[in-house]
Amino acid sequence: MSLSKPIMNLVASYLQNLYLHPIKTKSITSCVLGSAGSIASQLVAGQSLRLDPVLAFGLYGLLFGGTIPHYFYEILERLFPEDVVAFPLAKKLIFERAIFAPIMQAFSLYTLSRFEGKNHKAAVKQLFSLYYSVLEANWKWLTLFQIINLAFIPPMLRVLFMNLVGFGWAMFIATKRREQSQKKNAGN
């Protein structure tokens, strides 16, 4: 019983901040979860902790991980309103999977590389080497979570839900980027 009160207070505070300051709250949440995903990926791989990917994932989450999805889900609701459009869930899902996901994966891979200090040429090279395998994995593994998100999660909590899923996704992306970097270093 004593543990439940602090947890309920934390949840109430989070929901209040989400209502009063949605973009700020979503951005900070994305920052924390992205950084944690990067740290977890390095720890699971048995590596010593490198700060540059942690900062890259954190900065990406802070600047883009809360804001872009926030506006995307608002646009999605306007394009395919539940009470007007036939098969709104299917249309939202197809739009998200076919248009939004490919663009966001490319943007994420490029931006993370730049935030780690890579120049444009190196960031583009890494983007091209990882893009198709990451996008394929996104479609394969995240589609079910998007169905759950769009069908059952209230619009106000959709970014949070995908950020929680994104913790695991950040671990996956960090691992793919690290493997690609290790292959590159082994080839030199």
Backbone as JSON, one array per atom type, in Angstrom:
{
  "sequence": "MSLSKPIMNLVASYLQNLYLHPIKTKSITSCVLGSAGSIASQLVAGQSLRLDPVLAFGLYGLLFGGTIPHYFYEILERLFPEDVVAFPLAKKLIFERAIFAPIMQAFSLYTLSRFEGKNHKAAVKQLFSLYYSVLEANWKWLTLFQIINLAFIPPMLRVLFMNLVGFGWAMFIATKRREQSQKKNAGN",
  "N": [[0.81, -1.19, 0.0], [1.99, 1.22, 0.71], [3.75, 1.76, -1.35], [2.11, 2.15, -3.53], [0.89, 4.7, -3.36], [2.95, 6.72, -3.94], [3.43, 5.94, -6.59], [0.94, 6.32, -7.81], [0.73, 9.08, -7.41], [2.83, 9.93, -9.03], [1.91, 9.07, -11.57], [-0.44, 10.6, -11.74], [0.65, 13.18, -11.71], [2.16, 13.06, -14.06], [0.1, 12.72, -16.0], [-1.28, 15.11, -15.6], [0.66, 16.98, -16.38], [0.93, 16.14, -19.01], [-1.53, 16.88, -20.0], [-1.53, 19.69, -19.54], [0.92, 20.58, -20.65], [1.52, 19.3, -23.31], [3.4, 18.84, -25.5], [5.94, 19.45, -24.44], [6.01, 17.59, -22.3], [5.8, 15.14, -23.68], [8.11, 15.3, -25.21], [10.18, 15.34, -23.28], [9.73, 12.86, -22.09], [10.25, 11.17, -24.28], [12.94, 11.75, -24.66], [14.1, 10.77, -22.26], [13.38, 8.01, -22.41], [14.55, 7.27, -24.88], [17.29, 7.74, -24.38], [17.63, 5.93, -22.27], [17.13, 3.55, -23.63], [19.33, 3.46, -25.34], [21.42, 3.26, -23.48], [20.71, 0.81, -22.26], [20.99, -0.9, -24.45], [23.76, -0.83, -24.87], [24.66, -1.9, -22.44], [23.51, -4.46, -22.47], [24.89, -5.5, -24.6], [27.29, -5.81, -23.45], [29.19, -3.85, -23.45], [31.42, -1.12, -22.62], [30.1, 1.89, -21.34], [29.28, 4.29, -23.69], [29.09, 7.71, -24.2], [28.33, 9.33, -26.39], [26.35, 8.03, -28.16], [24.23, 7.85, -26.32], [23.68, 10.51, -25.7], [22.98, 11.33, -28.28], [20.61, 9.84, -28.81], [19.05, 10.84, -26.73], [18.94, 13.62, -27.31], [17.73, 13.51, -29.81], [15.23, 12.43, -29.07], [14.32, 14.5, -27.39], [14.12, 16.73, -29.13], [12.74, 15.77, -31.41], [11.37, 13.3, -30.99], [9.12, 13.56, -29.41], [7.72, 15.74, -30.42], [7.26, 15.47, -33.3], [5.76, 12.98, -33.55], [3.56, 13.78, -31.94], [2.28, 15.84, -33.44], [1.86, 14.38, -35.77], [0.0, 12.33, -35.0], [-2.17, 13.96, -34.38], [-2.75, 15.03, -36.92], [-3.39, 12.68, -38.24], [-5.78, 11.95, -36.96], [-7.38, 14.01, -37.87], [-7.36, 13.59, -40.64], [-8.56, 11.07, -40.9], [-11.2, 10.81, -39.46], [-13.02, 9.11, -36.9], [-15.84, 9.03, -36.92], [-16.61, 9.74, -39.48], [-15.18, 8.67, -41.66], [-14.99, 5.68, -43.59], [-13.77, 2.59, -42.4], [-11.68, 3.64, -40.61], [-9.5, 2.86, -38.91], [-7.99, 1.05, -40.48], [-7.23, 2.76, -42.57], [-5.74, 4.72, -41.2], [-3.68, 3.11, -40.23], [-2.5, 2.13, -42.61], [-1.65, 4.56, -43.74], [0.17, 5.41, -41.77], [2.05, 3.28, -41.74], [2.89, 3.11, -44.46], [3.66, 5.68, -45.26], [4.43, 7.51, -43.13], [6.15, 5.94, -41.38], [8.37, 5.04, -43.11], [9.54, 7.54, -43.77], [10.14, 8.62, -41.23], [11.96, 6.69, -40.28], [14.17, 7.02, -41.99], [14.78, 9.71, -41.44], [15.35, 9.51, -38.69], [17.6, 7.74, -38.58], [19.52, 9.23, -40.02], [19.61, 11.65, -38.55], [20.36, 10.79, -35.95], [22.97, 9.92, -36.48], [24.17, 12.34, -37.2], [23.87, 13.77, -34.8], [25.62, 12.34, -33.26], [27.96, 13.33, -34.12], [28.92, 12.72, -36.62], [29.84, 13.51, -39.99], [28.0, 14.88, -42.84], [28.32, 13.19, -45.09], [29.17, 10.73, -43.97], [26.95, 10.21, -42.37], [24.92, 9.89, -44.28], [25.93, 7.67, -45.61], [25.77, 5.72, -43.58], [23.01, 5.75, -43.23], [22.09, 4.72, -45.73], [23.2, 2.17, -45.59], [21.84, 0.95, -43.51], [19.1, 1.43, -43.77], [17.05, -0.16, -45.23], [17.01, -2.66, -43.91], [16.34, -1.86, -41.32], [13.88, -0.57, -41.75], [12.37, -2.72, -42.74], [12.37, -4.36, -40.46], [11.0, -2.63, -38.76], [8.44, -2.57, -39.98], [7.81, -5.27, -39.68], [7.94, -5.8, -36.87], [6.82, -3.63, -35.45], [4.28, -3.11, -36.41], [2.1, -4.48, -35.22], [2.09, -3.24, -32.71], [1.42, -0.65, -33.51], [-1.16, -1.1, -34.45], [-2.46, -1.77, -32.05], [-2.01, 0.65, -30.72], [-3.41, 2.55, -32.33], [-5.97, 1.5, -32.28], [-6.77, 1.08, -29.6], [-5.58, 2.83, -27.72], [-5.99, 5.94, -26.13], [-5.96, 9.05, -27.96], [-4.39, 11.08, -26.67], [-2.5, 9.62, -25.28], [-1.01, 8.22, -27.12], [1.56, 8.86, -28.11], [3.11, 8.45, -25.82], [2.67, 5.67, -25.45], [3.89, 4.64, -27.8], [6.43, 5.6, -27.34], [7.17, 4.08, -25.13], [7.19, 1.55, -26.32], [9.13, 2.28, -28.05], [11.41, 2.29, -26.47], [12.42, -0.33, -26.54], [12.74, -0.37, -29.29], [14.67, 1.6, -29.64], [16.81, 0.3, -28.48], [17.14, -1.72, -30.39], [17.76, -0.21, -32.74], [20.1, 1.07, -31.88], [21.73, -1.14, -31.53], [21.87, -2.17, -34.18], [23.14, -0.01, -35.44], [25.56, 0.02, -34.05], [26.59, -2.52, -34.71], [26.92, -2.16, -37.46], [28.83, -0.16, -37.45], [30.94, -1.52, -36.21], [31.5, -3.47, -38.16], [32.39, -1.8, -40.17], [34.69, -0.73, -38.96], [36.18, -3.08, -38.65], [36.7, -3.67, -41.25], [38.52, -1.77, -41.99]],
  "CA": [[0.0, 0.0, 0.0], [2.82, 2.42, 0.81], [4.37, 2.01, -2.65], [1.11, 2.54, -4.51], [0.6, 6.13, -3.32], [3.91, 7.47, -4.76], [3.24, 5.61, -8.01], [-0.27, 7.02, -8.25], [1.07, 10.51, -7.48], [3.66, 10.11, -10.23], [1.03, 8.93, -12.73], [-1.32, 11.78, -11.75], [1.48, 14.31, -12.1], [2.47, 12.9, -15.49], [-1.11, 13.0, -16.78], [-1.56, 16.54, -15.5], [1.62, 17.66, -17.26], [0.59, 15.77, -20.38], [-2.68, 17.7, -20.38], [-1.17, 21.12, -19.53], [2.1, 20.84, -21.49], [1.65, 18.03, -24.02], [4.6, 18.69, -26.31], [7.07, 19.42, -23.51], [5.97, 16.33, -21.56], [6.1, 14.06, -24.62], [9.52, 15.43, -25.61], [11.04, 14.9, -22.16], [9.54, 11.41, -21.98], [10.97, 10.56, -25.39], [14.36, 11.94, -24.35], [14.48, 9.83, -21.2], [13.27, 6.63, -22.88], [15.55, 7.06, -25.92], [18.59, 7.63, -23.7], [17.63, 4.67, -21.53], [17.24, 2.48, -24.63], [20.73, 3.44, -25.79], [22.21, 2.72, -22.36], [20.38, -0.62, -22.13], [21.6, -1.6, -25.59], [25.2, -0.97, -24.62], [24.85, -2.8, -21.31], [23.17, -5.81, -22.92], [25.98, -5.93, -25.5], [28.5, -6.0, -22.64], [30.16, -2.8, -23.77], [31.53, 0.0, -21.69], [29.13, 2.91, -21.71], [29.73, 5.42, -24.52], [28.15, 8.8, -23.99], [27.84, 9.97, -27.61], [25.03, 7.55, -28.6], [23.22, 8.16, -25.31], [23.31, 11.91, -25.93], [22.3, 11.42, -29.58], [19.24, 9.36, -28.66], [18.36, 11.78, -25.86], [18.69, 14.85, -28.05], [16.73, 13.2, -30.83], [13.94, 12.33, -28.39], [13.91, 15.81, -26.9], [13.77, 17.63, -30.23], [11.86, 15.22, -32.45], [10.65, 12.11, -30.59], [7.83, 13.93, -28.83], [7.01, 16.73, -31.24], [6.79, 14.98, -34.6], [4.61, 12.08, -33.37], [2.42, 14.54, -31.4], [1.57, 16.47, -34.56], [1.44, 13.34, -36.71], [-1.24, 11.7, -34.54], [-3.24, 14.96, -34.55], [-3.09, 15.07, -38.35], [-4.02, 11.4, -38.55], [-7.16, 12.02, -36.49], [-8.12, 14.93, -38.75], [-7.51, 12.98, -41.97], [-9.41, 9.88, -40.85], [-12.03, 10.85, -38.24], [-13.74, 7.87, -36.61], [-17.28, 9.08, -37.2], [-16.88, 10.19, -40.84], [-14.47, 7.87, -42.65], [-15.16, 4.22, -43.52], [-12.56, 1.86, -42.05], [-10.65, 4.6, -40.21], [-8.31, 2.21, -38.37], [-7.21, 0.53, -41.6], [-6.66, 3.89, -43.31], [-4.7, 5.3, -40.35], [-2.56, 2.18, -40.19], [-1.82, 2.14, -43.92], [-0.97, 5.85, -43.87], [1.32, 5.42, -40.85], [3.04, 2.27, -42.15], [3.39, 3.33, -45.82], [4.2, 7.03, -45.49], [5.12, 8.08, -41.96], [7.25, 5.09, -40.89], [9.58, 5.12, -43.93], [10.15, 8.87, -43.66], [10.72, 8.75, -39.88], [13.15, 5.84, -40.13], [15.27, 7.69, -42.68], [15.1, 10.9, -40.67], [15.96, 9.09, -37.42], [18.96, 7.21, -38.8], [20.4, 10.32, -40.42], [19.74, 12.61, -37.45], [21.16, 10.19, -34.88], [24.38, 9.97, -36.9], [24.64, 13.73, -37.1], [23.97, 14.12, -33.38], [26.83, 11.69, -32.72], [29.12, 14.06, -34.6], [29.35, 12.31, -37.96], [29.56, 14.52, -41.02], [26.87, 14.56, -43.71], [28.65, 12.05, -45.95], [29.16, 9.52, -43.13], [25.57, 9.98, -41.94], [24.19, 9.36, -45.44], [26.43, 6.31, -45.85], [25.17, 4.85, -42.57], [21.58, 5.68, -43.55], [21.88, 3.79, -46.84], [23.58, 0.8, -45.23], [20.91, 0.4, -42.52], [17.71, 1.82, -43.97], [16.1, -1.19, -45.63], [16.86, -3.68, -42.86], [15.63, -1.24, -40.2], [12.48, -0.36, -42.16], [11.74, -4.03, -42.78], [12.15, -4.76, -39.06], [9.94, -1.76, -38.26], [7.16, -3.08, -40.48], [7.58, -6.61, -39.15], [7.8, -5.86, -35.42], [6.07, -2.53, -34.84], [2.93, -2.98, -36.95], [1.13, -4.91, -34.2], [2.01, -2.18, -31.69], [0.67, 0.47, -34.07], [-2.58, -1.48, -34.46], [-2.91, -1.59, -30.67], [-1.97, 2.08, -30.43], [-4.47, 3.27, -33.03], [-7.29, 0.93, -31.99], [-7.16, 1.02, -28.19], [-4.95, 3.85, -26.88], [-6.55, 7.28, -26.36], [-5.02, 9.9, -28.71], [-3.49, 11.82, -25.79], [-1.46, 8.72, -24.76], [-0.4, 7.45, -28.21], [3.01, 9.11, -28.17], [3.67, 7.75, -24.67], [2.65, 4.24, -25.74], [4.93, 4.32, -28.78], [7.74, 5.85, -26.71], [7.47, 2.89, -24.32], [7.61, 0.56, -27.32], [10.36, 2.83, -28.6], [12.55, 1.9, -25.63], [12.96, -1.53, -27.19], [13.15, -0.02, -30.65], [15.95, 2.32, -29.51], [17.82, -0.75, -28.27], [17.35, -2.37, -31.69], [18.46, 0.73, -33.63], [21.46, 1.25, -31.35], [22.46, -2.38, -31.82], [22.12, -2.2, -35.62], [24.14, 1.02, -35.76], [26.82, -0.42, -33.46], [27.07, -3.63, -35.54], [27.38, -1.6, -38.73], [30.08, 0.56, -37.15], [31.98, -2.52, -35.94], [31.85, -4.04, -39.46], [33.17, -0.78, -40.88], [36.01, -0.66, -38.31], [36.9, -4.33, -38.94], [37.1, -3.62, -42.66], [39.6, -0.79, -42.19]],
  "C": [[0.86, 1.25, 0.0], [3.49, 2.76, -0.52], [3.36, 2.54, -3.66], [0.82, 4.04, -4.52], [1.63, 6.94, -4.11], [3.75, 7.18, -6.25], [2.02, 6.33, -8.56], [-0.04, 8.53, -8.35], [1.9, 10.82, -8.73], [2.8, 10.05, -11.5], [0.11, 10.16, -12.85], [-0.56, 13.02, -12.2], [1.82, 14.25, -13.59], [1.26, 13.25, -16.35], [-1.49, 14.47, -16.75], [-0.62, 17.32, -16.42], [1.36, 17.35, -18.72], [-0.58, 16.61, -20.89], [-2.29, 19.18, -20.5], [-0.05, 21.48, -20.5], [2.39, 19.6, -22.35], [2.96, 17.85, -24.77], [5.84, 18.59, -25.42], [7.14, 18.07, -22.79], [6.34, 15.16, -22.47], [7.57, 14.1, -25.04], [10.47, 14.95, -24.51], [10.94, 13.39, -21.98], [10.33, 10.68, -23.06], [12.48, 10.65, -25.18], [14.84, 10.9, -23.34], [14.45, 8.39, -21.71], [14.27, 6.31, -23.99], [16.94, 6.89, -25.34], [18.7, 6.3, -22.96], [17.76, 3.48, -22.47], [18.66, 2.34, -25.14], [21.63, 2.85, -24.71], [21.97, 1.21, -22.23], [21.01, -1.43, -23.25], [23.08, -1.84, -25.37], [25.47, -1.95, -23.48], [24.56, -4.25, -21.7], [24.27, -6.37, -23.82], [27.28, -6.15, -24.73], [29.59, -4.98, -22.92], [30.28, -1.82, -22.62], [30.65, 1.12, -22.24], [29.8, 4.04, -22.48], [28.65, 6.5, -24.45], [27.58, 9.37, -25.29], [26.53, 9.37, -28.14], [23.91, 7.85, -27.6], [22.73, 9.6, -25.51], [22.56, 12.08, -27.25], [20.85, 10.98, -29.47], [18.43, 10.31, -27.77], [17.99, 13.07, -26.57], [17.64, 14.64, -29.13], [15.34, 13.13, -30.19], [13.42, 13.68, -27.94], [13.41, 16.71, -28.02], [12.68, 17.08, -31.16], [10.96, 14.07, -31.98], [9.31, 12.38, -29.93], [7.03, 14.83, -29.75], [6.44, 16.15, -32.52], [5.63, 13.99, -34.43], [3.36, 12.8, -32.82], [1.6, 15.13, -32.55], [1.09, 15.44, -35.57], [0.11, 12.71, -36.27], [-2.42, 12.68, -34.59], [-3.71, 15.02, -36.0], [-3.83, 13.8, -38.75], [-5.49, 11.4, -38.14], [-8.0, 12.95, -37.37], [-8.36, 14.33, -40.13], [-8.53, 11.85, -41.98], [-10.25, 9.87, -39.58], [-12.9, 9.6, -38.12], [-15.19, 7.89, -37.09], [-17.61, 9.46, -38.65], [-16.34, 9.22, -41.89], [-14.79, 6.38, -42.46], [-13.8, 3.58, -43.26], [-11.42, 2.77, -41.6], [-9.38, 3.95, -39.66], [-7.41, 1.7, -39.49], [-6.52, 1.67, -42.35], [-5.54, 4.56, -42.51], [-3.46, 4.42, -40.36], [-1.79, 2.18, -41.5], [-1.05, 3.44, -44.11], [0.29, 5.88, -43.01], [2.42, 4.48, -41.34], [3.67, 2.59, -43.5], [4.06, 4.69, -46.03], [5.03, 7.51, -44.31], [6.32, 7.25, -41.53], [8.5, 5.15, -41.78], [10.31, 6.47, -43.83], [10.83, 9.02, -42.3], [11.95, 7.88, -39.68], [14.35, 6.48, -40.79], [15.74, 8.91, -41.88], [15.84, 10.54, -39.37], [17.39, 8.62, -37.61], [19.94, 8.32, -39.15], [20.67, 11.26, -39.23], [20.57, 12.06, -36.3], [22.65, 10.21, -35.24], [24.95, 11.38, -36.78], [24.81, 14.16, -35.65], [25.16, 13.45, -32.7], [28.1, 12.36, -33.23], [29.63, 13.64, -35.96], [29.02, 13.42, -38.95], [28.44, 14.02, -41.93], [27.15, 13.29, -44.53], [28.6, 10.73, -45.16], [27.74, 9.19, -42.68], [24.74, 9.38, -43.07], [24.63, 7.93, -45.73], [25.81, 5.33, -44.85], [23.67, 4.68, -42.83], [21.33, 4.65, -44.64], [22.23, 2.36, -46.46], [22.57, 0.15, -44.28], [19.44, 0.51, -42.88], [16.77, 0.64, -44.25], [15.92, -2.27, -44.57], [16.1, -3.12, -41.66], [14.16, -1.03, -40.55], [11.73, -1.68, -42.21], [11.43, -4.53, -41.36], [11.04, -3.91, -38.44], [8.58, -2.28, -38.7], [6.82, -4.42, -39.85], [7.21, -6.58, -37.67], [6.91, -4.77, -34.82], [4.63, -2.38, -35.36], [1.87, -3.39, -35.92], [0.98, -3.84, -33.12], [1.26, -0.96, -32.22], [-0.82, 0.16, -34.15], [-3.17, -1.28, -33.06], [-3.03, -0.11, -30.33], [-3.17, 2.8, -31.06], [-5.87, 2.76, -32.67], [-7.72, 1.13, -30.54], [-6.62, 2.13, -27.3], [-5.59, 5.21, -27.17], [-5.52, 8.17, -27.06], [-4.0, 10.63, -27.84], [-2.31, 10.95, -25.32], [-0.73, 7.94, -25.86], [1.11, 7.65, -28.3], [3.7, 8.39, -27.01], [3.74, 6.25, -24.95], [3.77, 3.88, -26.71], [6.32, 4.65, -28.25], [8.14, 4.68, -25.81], [7.89, 1.74, -25.22], [8.96, 0.98, -27.89], [11.58, 2.56, -27.75], [13.22, 0.67, -26.23], [13.45, -1.24, -28.58], [14.48, 0.74, -30.62], [17.08, 1.33, -29.27], [18.15, -1.43, -29.59], [18.16, -1.48, -32.62], [19.9, 0.91, -33.17], [22.31, 0.02, -31.65], [22.81, -2.46, -33.29], [23.21, -1.2, -36.01], [25.51, 0.6, -35.23], [27.42, -1.55, -34.3], [27.62, -3.12, -36.86], [28.7, -0.87, -38.54], [31.22, -0.42, -36.89], [32.43, -3.2, -37.24], [32.74, -3.08, -40.23], [34.59, -0.72, -40.3], [36.83, -1.92, -38.57], [37.41, -4.36, -40.36], [38.25, -2.67, -42.92], [40.94, -1.33, -41.81]]
}
